[in-house]
Amino acid sequence: METLYLGTSEEDIARAGEIVANGGLVAFPTETVYGLGADAFDPEAVENIYTVKGRPADNPSIVHISAREQMKLLTPEVTPMMERVMDAFWPGPVTMICLKTDEVPYVTTGGLESVGIRMPSSEAARALIDAAGCPIAAPSANLSGKPSPTSADHVKDDFDGKIGAIIDGGPCEIGIESTVIDMTGDVPMILRPGIMTQEDFEEKLGVPVILDPALNKKPDDPDFHPKAPGMKYRHYAPKAPMIIFEGEEEAVLEAIEREKTEHEMAGEDVVVITFGEDEAVDAARELFARLREADKENADLILAAALPQKGVGFSVMNRMLKSAGFNIRKV
C-alpha cells in the first residue's frame, strides 16, 4: 500500500476525508497526539485499526466529533453535567465516557456499553471529520506499546506503507493524550490523567471529581484494578531499559550522573531525560518525542528524573512510569 503524505489544505483534507469515508485509515494531528482514524460506525474499518496497530481488542477507541450535534449519534442522553463539561473543555483535550447508542459498534468501544467521545481543538482534525462525513474512531497513531506520536514523522516511522494517508499538521501542542473522564456514574471519575487535571475539573464543574484509584499503581499492586481497560496494557515503552530516579532534585541529578558515568565507562550509550519541578507542561509536550529520539539513537539505557506527582506532573508521571515499566529508584 502507498501511504499518501498530505498537508492541511482544504484539498488535502478533502482527499483524506474521502479515504475515511471509503473505509480507509488516515493518521491526523490533534492538539494532544496524532490519531489513527477510521469511520467510527464501520466495524471493518475500525477492526483494521486494531490489526495495523497490534492493539488488544478490549482497548476502546475514542470517537472524535466536530460538532455537539453529533453527540446524539453516539449517546442516548446528554446530561446537564455532560453539558457543563462540554461548555468548559470542548473543543479541547478532554474525552467523556458516556453510554453508547446501539448504532456504535462494539469493536469501537472494546466490547463496552459505553463510548469515549471528544471534540478536538485541532482545526485540521475537525475539518477531517467534516470531510469524512462521520465521527472518527481514533486511538493514537503508533504501534501498540510504543511511545505515542507527536509528529507526522513519528507516524511515518510506524505506519509508512500500512495506512491510506498521513496528514502532517506539525508538532502537537500538548504532547500527551486527552484526559478521560467517566460521566456514567454518580460522581465524575478521571480514568486517564491529561493536561486537564482533577483540580481543573473541580474548579469548572463546582463538584467533586475523583481519580480512578488504580492510576499510577504498578500492575502487580493488589489495588490495581483500572476501570478503563486500556490502562492495564503496556504503553509508551522505548526500546531501551529505562530507570526513573525519585527524590530531592539535587540528589536525583547526582544519582543520574553517577549512573550515566558508570554505564558510559562500560561502553553503553545513555540518554538522560530531565525536567525541572516546575516544567510539567514542557515535560508533557516533549516526553514522547524524547523517548522516540532515544530509540533512533539506539540508546542502551534511558535515565529519567521523576516529576512531583501533582497537577500536570501526575499526568506526565502516569506516562513515564509506564514507559519505564515502573522501574523506580528512590534516592
C-alpha beads as a LAMMPS data file, in Angstrom:
LAMMPS data file: protein, C-alpha beads

331 atoms
330 bonds

1 atom types
1 bond types

-500.0 500.0 xlo xhi
-500.0 500.0 ylo yhi
-500.0 500.0 zlo zhi

Masses

1 110.0

Atoms # bond

1 1 1 0.000 0.000 0.000
2 1 1 1.204 3.501 -0.821
3 1 1 0.708 5.958 2.025
4 1 1 -0.199 9.474 0.909
5 1 1 1.526 12.355 2.683
6 1 1 -0.832 15.287 2.933
7 1 1 -0.893 18.753 4.401
8 1 1 -3.771 20.651 5.969
9 1 1 -5.000 22.438 2.848
10 1 1 -8.695 22.164 2.024
11 1 1 -7.863 19.945 -0.938
12 1 1 -5.687 17.588 1.104
13 1 1 -8.218 17.345 3.921
14 1 1 -10.951 16.540 1.385
15 1 1 -8.783 13.750 -0.042
16 1 1 -8.161 12.325 3.411
17 1 1 -11.849 12.559 4.241
18 1 1 -12.665 10.527 1.150
19 1 1 -10.270 7.793 2.282
20 1 1 -12.029 7.579 5.668
21 1 1 -15.479 7.630 4.045
22 1 1 -14.424 4.703 1.852
23 1 1 -13.318 2.581 4.798
24 1 1 -9.618 3.522 4.859
25 1 1 -7.302 4.636 7.648
26 1 1 -5.877 8.142 7.993
27 1 1 -3.447 9.438 10.621
28 1 1 -4.189 13.015 11.599
29 1 1 -2.941 15.658 14.017
30 1 1 -4.724 16.700 17.171
31 1 1 -3.623 19.069 19.908
32 1 1 -2.670 16.068 22.087
33 1 1 -1.047 13.366 19.897
34 1 1 -1.583 12.100 16.358
35 1 1 -4.588 9.795 15.935
36 1 1 -5.137 6.854 13.596
37 1 1 -8.676 7.289 12.355
38 1 1 -11.490 5.344 10.697
39 1 1 -15.248 5.739 10.338
40 1 1 -16.498 5.056 13.881
41 1 1 -19.614 3.311 12.516
42 1 1 -17.737 0.991 10.129
43 1 1 -16.796 -2.143 12.107
44 1 1 -14.455 -3.465 9.416
45 1 1 -12.557 -0.169 9.190
46 1 1 -12.214 0.092 12.977
47 1 1 -11.110 -3.533 13.154
48 1 1 -8.371 -2.626 10.686
49 1 1 -7.058 -0.012 13.141
50 1 1 -6.626 -2.742 15.734
51 1 1 -4.944 -5.032 13.225
52 1 1 -2.491 -2.405 11.969
53 1 1 -1.614 -1.210 15.472
54 1 1 -1.492 -4.658 17.059
55 1 1 -3.972 -3.278 19.592
56 1 1 -5.842 -5.535 22.065
57 1 1 -9.495 -5.895 21.080
58 1 1 -10.791 -4.839 24.518
59 1 1 -8.952 -1.493 24.434
60 1 1 -11.612 1.045 23.318
61 1 1 -11.048 3.717 20.692
62 1 1 -12.023 7.330 21.346
63 1 1 -14.596 8.722 18.931
64 1 1 -13.801 12.234 17.675
65 1 1 -16.545 14.647 16.682
66 1 1 -16.572 18.109 15.130
67 1 1 -19.903 19.435 16.466
68 1 1 -22.073 18.822 19.512
69 1 1 -24.963 17.783 17.294
70 1 1 -23.047 14.558 16.611
71 1 1 -23.411 13.542 20.267
72 1 1 -26.914 12.207 19.580
73 1 1 -25.416 9.699 17.152
74 1 1 -23.207 8.284 19.870
75 1 1 -25.009 8.537 23.221
76 1 1 -28.716 8.340 24.106
77 1 1 -28.602 11.116 26.707
78 1 1 -26.606 14.280 27.266
79 1 1 -26.956 15.125 30.944
80 1 1 -26.638 18.632 32.435
81 1 1 -23.251 17.637 33.898
82 1 1 -22.050 16.493 30.476
83 1 1 -23.153 19.861 29.096
84 1 1 -21.053 21.575 31.740
85 1 1 -18.005 19.540 30.752
86 1 1 -18.546 20.429 27.096
87 1 1 -19.026 24.111 27.921
88 1 1 -15.822 24.191 29.950
89 1 1 -13.469 21.966 27.966
90 1 1 -14.638 21.482 24.363
91 1 1 -13.165 21.790 21.863
92 1 1 -10.140 20.534 23.738
93 1 1 -8.158 17.661 25.262
94 1 1 -10.962 16.039 27.254
95 1 1 -12.710 12.735 26.491
96 1 1 -16.056 11.942 28.128
97 1 1 -17.147 8.353 28.753
98 1 1 -20.889 8.114 28.030
99 1 1 -23.411 5.346 27.486
100 1 1 -23.400 4.352 23.823
101 1 1 -26.224 4.140 21.316
102 1 1 -26.993 0.829 19.612
103 1 1 -25.526 2.235 16.393
104 1 1 -21.987 2.411 17.795
105 1 1 -20.275 -0.925 17.014
106 1 1 -18.821 -2.878 19.908
107 1 1 -15.493 -3.074 18.089
108 1 1 -15.258 0.708 18.502
109 1 1 -15.948 0.523 22.241
110 1 1 -13.854 -2.546 23.001
111 1 1 -16.995 -4.506 23.792
112 1 1 -18.269 -1.984 26.343
113 1 1 -21.709 -0.408 26.642
114 1 1 -20.026 2.988 26.907
115 1 1 -18.138 5.133 24.413
116 1 1 -15.398 7.746 24.787
117 1 1 -16.172 10.968 22.928
118 1 1 -14.138 14.109 22.414
119 1 1 -14.131 17.196 20.241
120 1 1 -10.511 18.129 19.466
121 1 1 -9.448 21.750 19.336
122 1 1 -7.242 20.977 16.316
123 1 1 -8.852 22.636 13.295
124 1 1 -7.310 20.037 10.982
125 1 1 -8.864 17.212 12.993
126 1 1 -12.316 18.767 12.977
127 1 1 -12.027 19.549 9.257
128 1 1 -11.192 15.893 8.577
129 1 1 -14.273 14.756 10.498
130 1 1 -16.415 17.146 8.450
131 1 1 -14.815 15.992 5.200
132 1 1 -15.369 12.335 6.070
133 1 1 -18.990 12.988 6.990
134 1 1 -18.834 10.829 10.118
135 1 1 -17.413 10.712 13.631
136 1 1 -13.918 9.228 13.559
137 1 1 -12.730 6.496 15.892
138 1 1 -9.054 7.071 16.610
139 1 1 -6.561 5.735 19.128
140 1 1 -3.052 7.161 18.999
141 1 1 -1.239 6.603 15.689
142 1 1 1.536 4.366 16.995
143 1 1 2.255 0.671 17.091
144 1 1 0.721 -0.690 20.275
145 1 1 3.069 -0.311 23.224
146 1 1 5.368 2.298 21.658
147 1 1 5.587 5.956 22.700
148 1 1 2.699 7.974 21.313
149 1 1 3.380 10.074 18.176
150 1 1 3.610 13.834 18.456
151 1 1 4.730 14.496 14.871
152 1 1 3.933 13.158 11.414
153 1 1 7.454 11.703 11.232
154 1 1 6.691 9.543 14.267
155 1 1 3.612 8.193 12.470
156 1 1 5.648 7.566 9.318
157 1 1 8.167 5.535 11.331
158 1 1 5.385 3.167 12.425
159 1 1 2.929 3.091 9.515
160 1 1 4.568 4.017 6.232
161 1 1 3.020 1.763 3.586
162 1 1 0.405 0.391 6.011
163 1 1 -2.322 3.085 6.001
164 1 1 -4.046 5.270 3.431
165 1 1 -2.687 8.682 4.394
166 1 1 -0.861 10.771 6.979
167 1 1 -1.843 14.413 7.449
168 1 1 1.121 16.493 8.596
169 1 1 -0.095 19.230 10.908
170 1 1 3.234 19.885 12.581
171 1 1 4.186 19.007 16.172
172 1 1 1.396 18.520 18.680
173 1 1 0.903 21.366 21.106
174 1 1 0.183 19.311 24.251
175 1 1 2.034 16.037 23.681
176 1 1 0.126 13.631 25.952
177 1 1 -3.266 12.085 25.329
178 1 1 -6.552 13.630 26.447
179 1 1 -7.874 13.423 29.967
180 1 1 -10.545 10.711 30.074
181 1 1 -13.418 11.396 32.486
182 1 1 -16.171 8.851 33.155
183 1 1 -19.589 10.508 33.196
184 1 1 -21.643 7.303 33.569
185 1 1 -21.635 7.227 37.381
186 1 1 -22.937 9.485 40.127
187 1 1 -19.552 11.211 40.539
188 1 1 -17.275 12.106 37.585
189 1 1 -14.145 9.940 37.650
190 1 1 -10.856 10.532 35.819
191 1 1 -9.782 7.261 34.185
192 1 1 -6.738 8.669 32.395
193 1 1 -4.987 11.856 33.507
194 1 1 -4.055 14.502 30.986
195 1 1 -3.240 18.180 30.653
196 1 1 -6.640 18.976 32.206
197 1 1 -6.328 17.932 35.827
198 1 1 -8.614 16.937 38.676
199 1 1 -8.296 20.479 40.019
200 1 1 -9.328 21.952 36.645
201 1 1 -12.492 19.843 36.577
202 1 1 -13.466 20.627 40.145
203 1 1 -12.936 24.338 39.569
204 1 1 -15.013 24.434 36.374
205 1 1 -17.747 21.996 37.404
206 1 1 -18.092 23.004 41.041
207 1 1 -18.470 19.365 42.151
208 1 1 -16.067 16.736 43.490
209 1 1 -14.207 14.781 40.801
210 1 1 -12.424 11.589 41.784
211 1 1 -9.445 9.724 40.343
212 1 1 -9.541 6.059 39.423
213 1 1 -7.705 4.540 42.436
214 1 1 -5.648 2.344 40.071
215 1 1 -3.920 5.313 38.415
216 1 1 -0.107 5.308 38.707
217 1 1 -0.114 1.966 40.536
218 1 1 2.010 -0.979 39.455
219 1 1 0.164 -3.710 37.538
220 1 1 1.209 -6.197 40.238
221 1 1 -0.197 -3.999 43.022
222 1 1 -3.160 -5.727 44.761
223 1 1 -5.166 -2.497 44.315
224 1 1 -4.527 -2.325 40.555
225 1 1 -7.996 -2.714 39.065
226 1 1 -8.279 0.020 36.412
227 1 1 -11.783 0.895 35.304
228 1 1 -10.540 1.770 31.796
229 1 1 -9.467 -1.490 30.058
230 1 1 -6.687 0.188 28.093
231 1 1 -4.893 1.323 31.250
232 1 1 -3.902 -2.283 32.083
233 1 1 -1.726 -2.651 28.977
234 1 1 1.935 -1.861 28.384
235 1 1 2.206 1.648 26.949
236 1 1 4.713 4.242 25.802
237 1 1 7.720 1.921 26.065
238 1 1 11.023 2.786 24.355
239 1 1 13.328 0.029 23.139
240 1 1 15.966 0.628 25.819
241 1 1 15.504 -0.109 29.531
242 1 1 14.502 2.993 31.468
243 1 1 15.116 3.917 35.101
244 1 1 13.259 6.710 36.903
245 1 1 15.065 8.388 39.796
246 1 1 12.864 9.839 42.516
247 1 1 13.841 12.105 45.411
248 1 1 15.160 15.578 46.098
249 1 1 16.139 17.284 42.838
250 1 1 19.837 17.716 43.633
251 1 1 20.206 14.131 44.853
252 1 1 18.382 12.822 41.785
253 1 1 20.634 14.691 39.368
254 1 1 23.737 13.461 41.167
255 1 1 22.475 9.871 41.097
256 1 1 21.685 10.103 37.392
257 1 1 25.141 11.457 36.646
258 1 1 26.807 8.626 38.596
259 1 1 24.695 6.023 36.812
260 1 1 25.380 7.618 33.432
261 1 1 29.145 7.681 34.011
262 1 1 29.196 4.050 35.131
263 1 1 27.347 2.812 32.046
264 1 1 29.271 5.019 29.611
265 1 1 32.536 3.676 31.013
266 1 1 31.201 0.226 30.121
267 1 1 30.720 1.418 26.531
268 1 1 26.969 1.949 26.644
269 1 1 25.036 4.817 25.081
270 1 1 22.952 6.567 27.725
271 1 1 20.146 9.092 27.211
272 1 1 19.155 11.357 30.102
273 1 1 15.691 12.913 30.351
274 1 1 15.217 15.578 32.999
275 1 1 12.771 18.398 33.564
276 1 1 12.627 20.972 36.327
277 1 1 9.989 20.581 39.023
278 1 1 8.039 23.488 37.517
279 1 1 8.292 22.262 33.922
280 1 1 5.464 19.701 33.844
281 1 1 3.786 21.267 30.799
282 1 1 7.087 21.186 28.896
283 1 1 7.585 17.590 30.010
284 1 1 4.149 16.654 28.672
285 1 1 4.944 18.193 25.294
286 1 1 8.420 16.671 24.974
287 1 1 8.420 13.277 26.738
288 1 1 7.245 11.039 23.902
289 1 1 9.434 12.822 21.353
290 1 1 12.485 12.296 23.583
291 1 1 11.697 8.608 24.013
292 1 1 11.382 8.168 20.267
293 1 1 14.635 10.058 19.739
294 1 1 16.328 7.671 22.165
295 1 1 15.078 4.791 20.014
296 1 1 16.537 6.416 16.895
297 1 1 19.861 6.886 18.672
298 1 1 19.838 3.183 19.608
299 1 1 20.282 4.077 23.258
300 1 1 21.277 1.252 25.592
301 1 1 19.768 2.910 28.659
302 1 1 17.460 5.820 29.485
303 1 1 17.747 7.634 32.816
304 1 1 14.946 9.985 33.825
305 1 1 14.125 12.253 36.744
306 1 1 10.673 11.921 38.296
307 1 1 8.333 14.891 38.466
308 1 1 6.254 15.775 41.534
309 1 1 3.004 13.833 41.252
310 1 1 0.655 16.775 41.383
311 1 1 -1.329 18.553 38.678
312 1 1 0.087 18.000 35.200
313 1 1 3.092 16.323 36.823
314 1 1 0.799 13.472 37.908
315 1 1 -0.311 13.046 34.291
316 1 1 3.250 13.050 32.950
317 1 1 4.334 10.553 35.594
318 1 1 1.477 8.283 34.529
319 1 1 3.170 8.020 31.128
320 1 1 6.722 7.967 32.456
321 1 1 6.035 5.160 34.924
322 1 1 4.512 3.014 32.194
323 1 1 7.408 3.840 29.853
324 1 1 9.860 2.561 32.439
325 1 1 7.794 -0.460 33.434
326 1 1 7.611 1.086 36.935
327 1 1 11.403 0.753 37.288
328 1 1 11.863 3.368 40.003
329 1 1 14.976 4.071 42.048
330 1 1 14.487 6.209 45.162
331 1 1 17.465 8.361 46.163

Bonds

1 1 1 2
2 1 2 3
3 1 3 4
4 1 4 5
5 1 5 6
6 1 6 7
7 1 7 8
8 1 8 9
9 1 9 10
10 1 10 11
11 1 11 12
12 1 12 13
13 1 13 14
14 1 14 15
15 1 15 16
16 1 16 17
17 1 17 18
18 1 18 19
19 1 19 20
20 1 20 21
21 1 21 22
22 1 22 23
23 1 23 24
24 1 24 25
25 1 25 26
26 1 26 27
27 1 27 28
28 1 28 29
29 1 29 30
30 1 30 31
31 1 31 32
32 1 32 33
33 1 33 34
34 1 34 35
35 1 35 36
36 1 36 37
37 1 37 38
38 1 38 39
39 1 39 40
40 1 40 41
41 1 41 42
42 1 42 43
43 1 43 44
44 1 44 45
45 1 45 46
46 1 46 47
47 1 47 48
48 1 48 49
49 1 49 50
50 1 50 51
51 1 51 52
52 1 52 53
53 1 53 54
54 1 54 55
55 1 55 56
56 1 56 57
57 1 57 58
58 1 58 59
59 1 59 60
60 1 60 61
61 1 61 62
62 1 62 63
63 1 63 64
64 1 64 65
65 1 65 66
66 1 66 67
67 1 67 68
68 1 68 69
69 1 69 70
70 1 70 71
71 1 71 72
72 1 72 73
73 1 73 74
74 1 74 75
75 1 75 76
76 1 76 77
77 1 77 78
78 1 78 79
79 1 79 80
80 1 80 81
81 1 81 82
82 1 82 83
83 1 83 84
84 1 84 85
85 1 85 86
86 1 86 87
87 1 87 88
88 1 88 89
89 1 89 90
90 1 90 91
91 1 91 92
92 1 92 93
93 1 93 94
94 1 94 95
95 1 95 96
96 1 96 97
97 1 97 98
98 1 98 99
99 1 99 100
100 1 100 101
101 1 101 102
102 1 102 103
103 1 103 104
104 1 104 105
105 1 105 106
106 1 106 107
107 1 107 108
108 1 108 109
109 1 109 110
110 1 110 111
111 1 111 112
112 1 112 113
113 1 113 114
114 1 114 115
115 1 115 116
116 1 116 117
117 1 117 118
118 1 118 119
119 1 119 120
120 1 120 121
121 1 121 122
122 1 122 123
123 1 123 124
124 1 124 125
125 1 125 126
126 1 126 127
127 1 127 128
128 1 128 129
129 1 129 130
130 1 130 131
131 1 131 132
132 1 132 133
133 1 133 134
134 1 134 135
135 1 135 136
136 1 136 137
137 1 137 138
138 1 138 139
139 1 139 140
140 1 140 141
141 1 141 142
142 1 142 143
143 1 143 144
144 1 144 145
145 1 145 146
146 1 146 147
147 1 147 148
148 1 148 149
149 1 149 150
150 1 150 151
151 1 151 152
152 1 152 153
153 1 153 154
154 1 154 155
155 1 155 156
156 1 156 157
157 1 157 158
158 1 158 159
159 1 159 160
160 1 160 161
161 1 161 162
162 1 162 163
163 1 163 164
164 1 164 165
165 1 165 166
166 1 166 167
167 1 167 168
168 1 168 169
169 1 169 170
170 1 170 171
171 1 171 172
172 1 172 173
173 1 173 174
174 1 174 175
175 1 175 176
176 1 176 177
177 1 177 178
178 1 178 179
179 1 179 180
180 1 180 181
181 1 181 182
182 1 182 183
183 1 183 184
184 1 184 185
185 1 185 186
186 1 186 187
187 1 187 188
188 1 188 189
189 1 189 190
190 1 190 191
191 1 191 192
192 1 192 193
193 1 193 194
194 1 194 195
195 1 195 196
196 1 196 197
197 1 197 198
198 1 198 199
199 1 199 200
200 1 200 201
201 1 201 202
202 1 202 203
203 1 203 204
204 1 204 205
205 1 205 206
206 1 206 207
207 1 207 208
208 1 208 209
209 1 209 210
210 1 210 211
211 1 211 212
212 1 212 213
213 1 213 214
214 1 214 215
215 1 215 216
216 1 216 217
217 1 217 218
218 1 218 219
219 1 219 220
220 1 220 221
221 1 221 222
222 1 222 223
223 1 223 224
224 1 224 225
225 1 225 226
226 1 226 227
227 1 227 228
228 1 228 229
229 1 229 230
230 1 230 231
231 1 231 232
232 1 232 233
233 1 233 234
234 1 234 235
235 1 235 236
236 1 236 237
237 1 237 238
238 1 238 239
239 1 239 240
240 1 240 241
241 1 241 242
242 1 242 243
243 1 243 244
244 1 244 245
245 1 245 246
246 1 246 247
247 1 247 248
248 1 248 249
249 1 249 250
250 1 250 251
251 1 251 252
252 1 252 253
253 1 253 254
254 1 254 255
255 1 255 256
256 1 256 257
257 1 257 258
258 1 258 259
259 1 259 260
260 1 260 261
261 1 261 262
262 1 262 263
263 1 263 264
264 1 264 265
265 1 265 266
266 1 266 267
267 1 267 268
268 1 268 269
269 1 269 270
270 1 270 271
271 1 271 272
272 1 272 273
273 1 273 274
274 1 274 275
275 1 275 276
276 1 276 277
277 1 277 278
278 1 278 279
279 1 279 280
280 1 280 281
281 1 281 282
282 1 282 283
283 1 283 284
284 1 284 285
285 1 285 286
286 1 286 287
287 1 287 288
288 1 288 289
289 1 289 290
290 1 290 291
291 1 291 292
292 1 292 293
293 1 293 294
294 1 294 295
295 1 295 296
296 1 296 297
297 1 297 298
298 1 298 299
299 1 299 300
300 1 300 301
301 1 301 302
302 1 302 303
303 1 303 304
304 1 304 305
305 1 305 306
306 1 306 307
307 1 307 308
308 1 308 309
309 1 309 310
310 1 310 311
311 1 311 312
312 1 312 313
313 1 313 314
314 1 314 315
315 1 315 316
316 1 316 317
317 1 317 318
318 1 318 319
319 1 319 320
320 1 320 321
321 1 321 322
322 1 322 323
323 1 323 324
324 1 324 325
325 1 325 326
326 1 326 327
327 1 327 328
328 1 328 329
329 1 329 330
330 1 330 331
